[in-house]
Structure formats: structure tokens, C-alpha cells
Amino acid sequence: MKKSGCVILAIFLVLCASVFFNLLLLAWVGADGAETMAANRFTAPRLEERLVEEGDSSMKIAVIPVQGVIQTSESTEWGLSMVDDIKTALRTAADDDEVKAVVLAVDSPGGEVTASDIIYNEVLRVRERKPVVVSMSSLAASGAYYIACGSSWIVANETTFTGSIGVIIQSLNYEQLFDKVGLDSVVFKSGKFKDMLSGSRPMTPDEQVYVEGMVQQVYTRFLDIVAGARKLPADELRTGLADGRILTGKDAMAAGLVDQIGYIEDAFAKARELGEAPGAQVIRYEPSLNFSRLFHLFGAQSQSAMKVQVGPVPAFQLQPGRAYLLPEFYAW
């Protein structure tokens, strides 16, 4: 009986401590912070700098990672999408007069067309104010190469996989599965193309022509961007390297798709050279630890705790109807 009383007392003290802690947090945030916490959940975080490589001056080179599948559909550690995170970091670097150049550390297979195009456009905006150097790691293909074409200089490792200049849209046809289980799809549509990527039936010839036209339209934009950035004839690219093939960094260098073979330290050196900042230190950005970020991190952890994964985890799964700049082997 005495032991049970001690347990109850301990629980009571823990609850009291929890209430006291929450009251302190509310007092710290303040009335205005409490009202705007939900809104701030989706605003750009305030970034702090972390030293990567020392220098002998106040000038800085900002290194910004572009890692994983380029997409807007999933939130990140910063509480925003990957695209928003990179945009925030790029704009922070562009607005800092002490940052003389930017290095994009790329290790990505590519991703969504629009997401890649948004980052590419942001790189162009930064490049108008200061040099942007791309450092390719293991993988910088398709949409990642699309982004690299906005930079001032591209450094690749000899063993980097890059290129993959092309566009892919994928759909899954499950008509035969429906037949086996006795299901049928009933669709009411306002026009003949409204369900053109439906997996419950084969595509019509008109639908195939229409989708192919969309793919070719995006592909032509990609091709023109590569041709303009690398000063290569678009027609030669179309009939040659721009057929979706993957190239090693060494082959990409020989083909004129990259500027230099090297490592990220070589990219830092090139950024210092282009930015006329020989003694610049190298920094990277991290979001500051504030109340709204803590709220997001705890929420993300609680959600991930409820997920159960059965079987192998796929590298990435293409979403039907979305256009991607990705090597086909990377997704399923």
C-alpha cells in the first residue's frame, strides 16, 4: 500500500512539473507568439551559420546541400518543403554581402519537373549577384543536372553519375487485376481526356499522342537550357547525349557537360576564385532552434512512430500523372 502511494505521488509530481514547464514556455513565447505559432509553422525559418572550413577573413562561401529526390510534397527538418528550404538558403546567401559565392553540394537523382525548375530559376537569380558553383557527389542526374545548368561552374567527380537529360511520366495499368477479382471501374467524365491516365483501361491513341506532346514540350525546355548553359548545339544533343543516358563525370567532362573534375574542396577553391575572396571561410546554414520548430519536430516524430513498413523500402515511387526529371532505374 505504501509502495502504491509513492507511485501515485511520483506521477503527480511529474504532471505538476509538466504543467509548470508548459507555462514557462507560454510565458517565453508571449501572447503574440502563441497567436502566430500556427502561422509560423509554414514560414521560412531564421537561419544560423555553422563553420565548415576556416578562413582568414570575414568573407564567406555558403555551401548549400541539394540532396535526395527533388520534390515539394514532403516536409523537411526545417518544417518546409525541400524546394522552400533551398530557396530560403539561396536567398539568405544572396542577401548577405559577406557571402561572396555559393557552392551547391548536389547528391540527387533529380525529381519533379516543376520543383527542379523552381530551384533552377532561384539559382539564376543568385548568379546575377554572385557566383554559384555546383559540386556533384555520387549522383547529379536529370533534374539535379537541370539545376546545375543555372550555375557559373560545375565540378564533378570522375565517378559521379550525371546527365540523364529527359522527362518521364508513368502510369500503372491494373485492368487485368480488376478482371481477376471481378471489379469494374465506372467513370463519368466531362471530356475524352479527363481520365487519360486511368489505370483501369488501356490508353487510347489520342491520349498517347497528347501525353507524348506534353513530355516533348518539357523535354525541349530541358534541352534548350542545357544547350544554352553548355554552349552545345541543341540538335546534336537531341540526337546524341540527351536521350536519357547516364554519364560518368569523366565522360560528362569530355562531352562538355561539366567544367572540372574534382572534389568539393576544389569547388570551394573555385568559388573563392570566382568570388574574389581567397581567404573566405566556408559556412553552411541551419535553422535556429525556436518554439515553432520544436513543435514541428515533435509532431514529425510522433507521426513517424505510427508508420509501419513491411518489406523493402523503395528508393522513390513515381506518382501517376506527375512529370519527373529522373532516371527510370531510380524509381518503381
ABEGO torsion letter per residue (X at the ends): XAAAAAAAAAAAAAAAAAAAAAAAAAAAAEAAAAAAAAAAAABBBBBBBBBABBBABABBBBBBBBBEBBBAABBBAAGBBAAAAAAAAAAAAAABAABABBBBBBBBAEEBAAAAAAAAAAAAAAAAABBBBBBBBABBBEAAAAAAAABABBBBBAABBBEGBEBBBBBBBAAAAAAAAGBBBBBBBABAAAAAABAABBBBAAAAAAAAAAAAAAAAAAAAAAAAAAGBBAAAAAABAAAGBBBBAAAAAAAGABABBEBAAAAAAAAAAAAGBAABBBBBBBBBBBAAAAAAAAAAAAAAAABBBBEBBBABBBBBGBBBBBBAAABX
